[in-house]
Amino acid sequence: MTRERAAILRLVLVCVAWAIGQVVALRVPLAGADFLIPAALAAGVYIVTEELGRRRDDLGARYWRGRRIDEDDRGPRRWN
């Protein structure tokens, strides 16, 4: 899945979560529930789908000047 498709899918899922939260909030008689419940559900979906569209091998990779930095590399260090 490309990044663009993953971003669109993530947006759709957040919107669906907000809509479900709106429906649930209709049955809750608390003040402010019409905003807090949908916002909590949408934020939860946003957090859960954080890794959507990312490659599995690059999750912990760090780069500097376009080259991957290996933290466990025990070789000689250069300053330049």
C-alpha positions, 0 to 999 in steps of 0.5 A: 500500500502506498503512503497516499492510499494509506493516508486516505484510508486513515482519514476515512477510518477517522471519519467513520469513527467520528460518525459512530461516536456521533451516533453513540453520543445521541444516547448519552445524556451527559453535557458535552458528550456530543463532542467528547465521545466522537473526538475520543473515538477518532483520536483512538483510531488515529493512534491505532492506525499510526503504522498504516502504510509504513514499511516494516523494515524501516520502522526503527531506521535512522538516516543521516545525509541519506545513509542509514545509521547502524547503531550496533556498528562497532567499526572505526568512527570518522569525524568527517 
